Amino acid sequence: MQLQPTTITQKGQVTIPATIRKALGLKTGDQVKFIITRKKEVKVKPAKRFSIMSLYGSLKPKVKPKFTGQRLIKWEEQAWPKAAVEKDKRILRQLQNYPKTK
């Protein structure tokens, strides 16, 4: 890959050339990390996105888990809308009990 110069803005920002973004698989909103080597060179690497599922299995459970990773994801997908509906119902009940103004 050939060198591709870029300019530092007044705010200290640089644009990562499209060919480099594509090679690293970077998209808008992705984070990168800069590493300075002993030779005073800078390496740019994609920062790993944190996911709660990346922690799955990192600790030994005291009891046998009820869910596998895939079952846990499926359960979470089903439980989230239910929780949102319950919250909406609770808000609606509060609004219905609110005194009406004339």
PyMOL commands that set and color helices and strands:
alter all, ss='L'
color gray80, all
select helices_A, chain A and resi 18-24+52-55+69-97
alter helices_A, ss='H'
color red, helices_A
select strands_A, chain A and resi 32-36+42-46
alter strands_A, ss='S'
color yellow, strands_A
deselect
rebuild
show_as cartoon
